[in-house]
Amino acid sequence: MFGAWCVIASARAVVILVAMNNNRPDKSPVDPELRRRVEELIAFKGGGYNEDAVGDIIENGLKLLTDVKDTGDVRVIQTALRELRYAFRLFAPYAKTRKVTMFGSARIEPDQKEYQQAVEFGRKIAQAGFMVITGAGPGIMQAGHEGAGPENSFGVNIRLPWEQSANPIIKEDKKLITFKYFFTRKLIFIRHSDAIALFPGGFGTMDEGYEALTLMQTGKSQLMPLVLIDRPGGTYWKTWDKNVREHLLRGELISSDDLNLYRITDNADEAVKIITRFYRNFQSTRFVKDLFIIRLKHAPTDSALEAINEDFADIVIPPGGIKRIEPTPEEREDKDRLDLQRIAFGFNRRDYGRLRQLIDVLNSL
């Protein structure tokens, strides 16, 4: 029995070493002795989640001793790791609750229509069962927390030399985290969002909006509703959209399908409907090797599936088409939403604007 256990343990170690070799960007070989000592350290701490990945992080941390001389560069890595670890722990208890991130100007005052629109949206999206994430500052961010209430709010703050102290609604709440770096903060926004609502704002709002669009356009984030919300009768986002169409689209710098990645409205109720309808049937997606899987509350009927195959053949890699499937072995191993229905196909990994159209069709069934 002991001999068999040793064989199994040795085989597992070989698999881990091969996997680590295949995933190392610097292509350096795994040091078996170092790996053994790292595993001993993990065991000394009592073990836990994702031990192989944590071991790889420890090994890469040790490589900083010889690979990175500049103290400032090392501090970037050190701070980023600390911020991300804490943030992931903070969000973990709320993983099953969908969340909407609200972006907009910190300089909007409470007596402005944009502020009042953001309060109304925050209240109504919370009533629809969503939590709200904002940058925790004043203006639109405070309005979002005011509408949703602190119990339904997260604050993802940034340390700045001036305006960005946490607003009084979220300031004393445990769901507030303050970041040093914009890049870690932006990662948390996108990582934990199920929808994004942009209100009028400055450079930061534009930056967040364009990044969200780029990540969805390139498949680097899950598709989600991105709603541009103006004050009633306002033209802020209509003017932005006109610029996109006249310069980006007309100049063939984007495709017409990319316009499906966002919606514009000046009505809070309509914004809430856009977000909630996106999840009426659609739930999530996942790649398993080359198979793209869409998880749904209700799978399409045979006739609906036939029509979908005709309408969206341009995004399907032959052979095969869009089919209903059972959970894959990989999903079963991960216990990944086994309660849901599934359709799957070979996706060309390029036309995410068209994929958004497919999701809209699935939600209309």
C-alpha positions as CSV (number, residue, x, y, z in Angstrom):
1,M,0.0,0.0,0.0
2,F,2.8,2.4,0.9
3,G,4.6,1.6,-2.4
4,A,1.4,2.4,-4.3
5,W,1.0,5.7,-2.5
6,C,4.6,6.6,-3.3
7,V,3.9,5.9,-7.0
8,I,0.8,8.1,-7.0
9,A,2.6,10.9,-5.1
10,S,5.5,10.7,-7.5
11,A,3.2,10.8,-10.5
12,R,1.3,13.8,-9.1
13,A,4.6,15.6,-8.6
14,V,5.6,14.9,-12.2
15,V,2.3,16.3,-13.5
16,I,2.7,19.4,-11.4
17,L,6.3,20.0,-12.6
18,V,5.2,19.5,-16.3
19,A,2.3,21.9,-15.8
20,M,4.5,24.5,-14.2
21,N,7.1,24.2,-17.0
22,N,4.4,24.7,-19.6
23,N,3.0,27.8,-17.9
24,R,6.3,29.6,-17.1
25,P,6.7,32.7,-19.2
26,D,10.4,32.7,-18.8
27,K,10.6,29.1,-19.9
28,S,13.0,28.3,-17.0
29,P,12.9,24.7,-15.7
30,V,11.3,23.9,-12.4
31,D,13.8,23.3,-9.6
32,P,12.6,20.1,-7.9
33,E,14.5,20.8,-4.6
34,L,13.0,24.3,-4.4
35,R,9.6,23.0,-5.2
36,R,10.0,20.4,-2.4
37,R,10.9,23.1,0.1
38,V,8.0,25.3,-1.0
39,E,5.6,22.4,-0.5
40,E,7.0,21.8,3.0
41,L,6.4,25.5,3.7
42,I,2.8,25.3,2.5
43,A,2.3,22.2,4.7
44,F,3.8,24.0,7.7
45,K,1.2,26.7,7.2
46,G,-1.5,24.1,7.2
47,G,-2.2,24.0,3.5
48,G,-5.3,25.5,1.9
49,Y,-6.8,26.6,-1.4
50,N,-4.9,26.3,-4.8
51,E,-1.7,25.0,-3.3
52,D,0.0,24.5,-6.7
53,A,-0.7,28.1,-7.8
54,V,0.4,29.5,-4.4
55,G,3.6,27.5,-4.6
56,D,4.3,29.1,-8.0
57,I,3.8,32.5,-6.5
58,I,6.2,31.8,-3.7
59,E,8.8,30.6,-6.2
60,N,8.4,33.7,-8.4
61,G,8.7,35.8,-5.3
62,L,12.1,34.2,-4.5
63,K,13.3,34.9,-8.1
64,L,13.0,38.6,-7.3
65,L,16.1,38.2,-5.2
66,T,18.2,37.9,-8.3
67,D,15.9,39.1,-11.2
68,V,14.8,42.5,-10.1
69,K,17.3,44.9,-8.5
70,D,15.3,48.1,-8.4
71,T,13.5,48.5,-5.0
72,G,10.6,50.5,-6.6
73,D,9.9,47.7,-9.0
74,V,9.8,45.1,-6.2
75,R,7.5,47.3,-4.2
76,V,5.0,47.5,-7.1
77,I,4.8,43.7,-7.0
78,Q,4.6,43.6,-3.2
79,T,1.9,46.2,-3.0
80,A,-0.2,44.7,-5.9
81,L,-0.1,41.3,-4.3
82,R,-1.2,42.6,-0.9
83,E,-4.0,44.7,-2.4
84,L,-5.4,41.9,-4.6
85,R,-5.3,39.3,-1.9
86,Y,-7.2,41.5,0.5
87,A,-9.7,42.6,-2.1
88,F,-10.5,39.0,-3.3
89,R,-11.0,38.1,0.4
90,L,-13.3,41.1,0.9
91,F,-15.5,40.2,-2.1
92,A,-15.6,36.4,-1.5
93,P,-18.6,36.3,0.8
94,Y,-20.7,38.1,-1.8
95,A,-19.6,36.0,-4.8
96,K,-23.2,34.8,-5.5
97,T,-24.7,38.2,-5.6
98,R,-24.5,40.1,-8.9
99,K,-22.9,43.5,-8.8
100,V,-23.0,46.7,-10.9
101,T,-20.1,49.1,-11.0
102,M,-21.0,52.7,-11.3
103,F,-18.5,55.2,-12.8
104,G,-18.9,59.0,-13.1
105,S,-17.4,62.3,-12.1
106,A,-16.4,63.0,-8.5
107,R,-17.2,66.7,-9.2
108,I,-20.9,66.3,-9.7
109,E,-22.8,68.1,-6.9
110,P,-26.0,66.7,-5.1
111,D,-28.2,69.4,-6.7
112,Q,-27.3,68.4,-10.3
113,K,-29.6,66.2,-12.3
114,E,-26.8,63.7,-13.0
115,Y,-26.4,63.1,-9.2
116,Q,-30.1,62.6,-8.7
117,Q,-30.2,60.2,-11.7
118,A,-27.4,58.2,-10.1
119,V,-29.2,58.1,-6.8
120,E,-32.3,56.8,-8.5
121,F,-30.4,54.2,-10.5
122,G,-28.5,53.0,-7.4
123,R,-31.8,52.5,-5.5
124,K,-33.6,50.7,-8.3
125,I,-30.7,48.4,-9.2
126,A,-30.4,47.4,-5.5
127,Q,-34.1,46.7,-5.5
128,A,-33.6,44.4,-8.5
129,G,-31.2,42.3,-6.4
130,F,-27.8,43.8,-7.4
131,M,-25.1,45.3,-5.2
132,V,-23.3,48.4,-6.3
133,I,-19.5,49.0,-6.6
134,T,-18.2,52.5,-6.9
135,G,-14.8,54.3,-6.5
136,A,-16.0,55.4,-3.0
137,G,-15.4,59.1,-3.7
138,P,-17.9,62.0,-3.9
139,G,-20.1,62.9,-6.8
140,I,-21.6,60.1,-8.8
141,M,-19.9,57.6,-6.6
142,Q,-21.5,58.9,-3.4
143,A,-24.8,59.1,-5.3
144,G,-24.6,55.4,-6.2
145,H,-24.0,54.5,-2.5
146,E,-26.7,56.8,-1.4
147,G,-29.3,55.1,-3.6
148,A,-28.2,51.5,-3.0
149,G,-27.5,52.0,0.7
150,P,-24.3,50.9,2.5
151,E,-25.6,47.4,3.0
152,N,-25.6,46.9,-0.8
153,S,-22.5,48.9,-1.5
154,F,-18.8,48.3,-2.0
155,G,-16.2,51.1,-2.1
156,V,-13.0,50.6,-4.1
157,N,-11.1,53.8,-3.3
158,I,-7.8,55.1,-4.6
159,R,-5.2,57.1,-2.7
160,L,-4.8,60.5,-4.3
161,P,-3.1,63.7,-3.1
162,W,-6.4,65.6,-3.3
163,E,-10.2,64.9,-3.8
164,Q,-10.5,61.1,-3.3
165,S,-11.3,60.6,0.4
166,A,-14.1,58.0,0.9
167,N,-17.6,59.4,1.0
168,P,-19.4,59.4,4.3
169,I,-21.9,56.6,3.3
170,I,-19.2,54.0,2.8
171,K,-16.3,55.5,4.9
172,E,-16.9,53.4,8.0
173,D,-18.2,50.3,6.1
174,K,-16.1,47.0,6.1
175,K,-16.8,46.7,2.4
176,L,-14.4,49.6,1.6
177,I,-10.9,49.0,0.3
178,T,-8.3,51.7,-0.6
179,F,-5.8,51.0,-3.4
180,K,-2.4,52.6,-4.1
181,Y,-2.4,51.6,-7.8
182,F,-5.0,52.3,-10.4
183,F,-4.3,49.0,-12.3
184,T,-5.1,46.8,-9.3
185,R,-8.2,48.9,-8.6
186,K,-9.4,48.6,-12.2
187,L,-8.8,44.9,-12.1
188,I,-11.1,44.5,-9.1
189,F,-13.8,46.7,-10.8
190,I,-14.0,44.4,-13.8
191,R,-13.3,41.1,-12.1
192,H,-16.3,41.5,-9.7
193,S,-18.7,43.3,-12.0
194,D,-21.7,41.8,-13.7
195,A,-22.7,45.1,-15.3
196,I,-21.2,48.6,-15.7
197,A,-23.1,51.8,-15.6
198,L,-21.3,55.0,-16.8
199,F,-22.6,58.4,-15.9
200,P,-21.1,61.7,-17.2
201,G,-17.5,62.1,-16.1
202,G,-14.0,63.2,-17.0
203,F,-10.8,61.4,-18.0
204,G,-11.2,58.6,-15.4
205,T,-14.8,57.8,-16.5
206,M,-13.7,57.7,-20.1
207,D,-10.7,55.5,-19.2
208,E,-12.9,53.0,-17.3
209,G,-15.4,52.9,-20.1
210,Y,-13.0,52.3,-22.9
211,E,-11.1,49.7,-20.9
212,A,-14.3,47.8,-20.3
213,L,-15.2,47.9,-24.0
214,T,-11.7,46.8,-25.0
215,L,-11.7,43.9,-22.6
216,M,-15.1,42.7,-23.9
217,Q,-14.2,43.4,-27.5
218,T,-11.1,41.2,-27.2
219,G,-12.6,38.5,-25.0
220,K,-10.4,39.3,-22.0
221,S,-13.5,39.7,-19.8
222,Q,-16.9,38.2,-19.6
223,L,-19.5,39.9,-21.7
224,M,-21.8,42.1,-19.5
225,P,-24.2,45.0,-19.9
226,L,-22.4,48.3,-20.3
227,V,-25.0,51.1,-20.0
228,L,-24.2,54.8,-20.6
229,I,-26.7,56.8,-18.5
230,D,-27.3,60.5,-19.2
231,R,-29.4,62.9,-17.2
232,P,-33.0,63.2,-18.6
233,G,-32.8,64.9,-21.9
234,G,-29.0,65.1,-21.7
235,T,-26.6,64.7,-24.7
236,Y,-23.3,63.7,-23.0
237,W,-23.3,60.1,-24.2
238,K,-25.1,60.9,-27.5
239,T,-22.2,63.2,-28.4
240,W,-19.7,60.5,-27.4
241,D,-21.5,58.0,-29.5
242,K,-21.6,60.3,-32.5
243,N,-17.8,60.7,-32.2
244,V,-17.4,56.9,-32.0
245,R,-19.5,56.4,-35.1
246,E,-18.1,59.3,-37.2
247,H,-14.4,58.7,-36.4
248,L,-13.9,55.1,-35.2
249,L,-16.6,53.3,-37.2
250,R,-16.4,55.4,-40.4
251,G,-12.6,55.1,-40.3
252,E,-12.9,51.3,-40.0
253,L,-11.0,51.4,-36.7
254,I,-13.8,49.3,-35.1
255,S,-16.5,47.1,-36.6
256,S,-20.2,47.8,-36.7
257,D,-20.8,44.8,-34.4
258,D,-18.7,46.4,-31.7
259,L,-21.5,49.0,-31.2
260,N,-23.5,46.1,-29.7
261,L,-21.3,46.2,-26.7
262,Y,-22.9,49.2,-25.1
263,R,-26.3,50.9,-24.7
264,I,-27.3,54.5,-24.2
265,T,-30.3,55.8,-22.2
266,D,-31.3,58.8,-20.1
267,N,-33.8,56.8,-18.1
268,A,-33.0,55.0,-14.8
269,D,-35.8,52.5,-15.3
270,E,-34.6,51.6,-18.8
271,A,-31.0,51.2,-17.5
272,V,-32.1,48.8,-14.9
273,K,-34.1,46.8,-17.5
274,I,-31.1,46.6,-19.8
275,I,-29.1,45.0,-17.0
276,T,-31.7,42.7,-15.6
277,R,-32.8,41.5,-19.0
278,F,-29.3,40.5,-19.9
279,Y,-29.5,37.8,-17.2
280,R,-33.1,36.8,-17.8
281,N,-31.9,33.5,-19.5
282,F,-28.2,33.9,-20.0
283,Q,-26.0,33.2,-17.0
284,S,-22.3,32.8,-17.9
285,T,-19.8,31.5,-20.4
286,R,-16.8,29.3,-20.3
287,F,-14.2,27.9,-22.6
288,V,-13.3,24.2,-22.2
289,K,-10.4,23.7,-24.5
290,D,-11.7,24.8,-27.9
291,L,-15.4,24.5,-27.0
292,F,-17.2,27.7,-26.1
293,I,-20.0,27.0,-23.6
294,I,-23.0,29.3,-22.8
295,R,-24.9,28.4,-19.6
296,L,-28.6,29.2,-19.6
297,K,-31.7,28.9,-17.4
298,H,-33.5,27.4,-20.4
299,A,-32.0,25.9,-23.5
300,P,-33.4,26.8,-26.9
301,T,-35.9,24.4,-28.6
302,D,-34.9,22.4,-31.7
303,S,-36.5,24.9,-34.0
304,A,-35.0,27.9,-32.2
305,L,-31.6,26.2,-32.3
306,E,-31.9,25.7,-36.0
307,A,-32.7,29.4,-36.5
308,I,-29.8,30.4,-34.3
309,N,-27.4,28.2,-36.3
310,E,-28.5,29.9,-39.5
311,D,-28.3,33.4,-38.1
312,F,-24.9,33.0,-36.4
313,A,-23.0,30.7,-38.7
314,D,-20.5,33.4,-39.2
315,I,-19.0,33.1,-35.7
316,V,-19.0,29.3,-35.6
317,I,-15.8,27.4,-36.5
318,P,-16.8,24.3,-38.5
319,P,-17.3,21.4,-38.4
320,G,-20.3,21.3,-36.2
321,G,-22.7,24.0,-35.1
322,I,-24.4,25.4,-32.0
323,K,-25.7,22.4,-30.0
324,R,-27.2,21.6,-26.6
325,I,-24.8,19.7,-24.4
326,E,-24.5,18.2,-20.9
327,P,-21.9,19.6,-18.5
328,T,-18.4,18.7,-19.6
329,P,-16.1,16.6,-17.4
330,E,-14.1,19.7,-16.6
331,E,-17.2,21.5,-15.4
332,R,-18.3,18.5,-13.4
333,E,-14.8,18.3,-11.8
334,D,-15.1,22.0,-10.8
335,K,-18.8,21.7,-9.9
336,D,-19.3,24.7,-12.1
337,R,-23.0,25.6,-12.4
338,L,-24.2,22.0,-13.0
339,D,-27.8,23.2,-12.4
340,L,-27.9,25.1,-15.7
341,Q,-28.7,24.2,-19.3
342,R,-25.9,24.5,-21.9
343,I,-25.3,25.2,-25.6
344,A,-21.8,25.0,-27.1
345,F,-19.9,25.6,-30.3
346,G,-16.5,26.4,-31.7
347,F,-16.3,30.2,-31.4
348,N,-14.0,32.1,-33.6
349,R,-12.9,34.2,-30.6
350,R,-13.1,37.4,-32.6
351,D,-16.6,38.6,-33.0
352,Y,-17.7,39.4,-29.5
353,G,-20.1,42.1,-30.7
354,R,-21.9,39.3,-32.6
355,L,-21.8,37.1,-29.6
356,R,-23.5,39.8,-27.6
357,Q,-26.3,39.7,-30.3
358,L,-26.5,35.9,-29.8
359,I,-27.0,36.5,-26.0
360,D,-29.8,39.0,-26.7
361,V,-31.5,36.4,-28.9
362,L,-31.2,33.7,-26.2
363,N,-32.7,36.1,-23.7
364,S,-35.7,36.8,-26.0
365,L,-36.6,33.1,-26.3
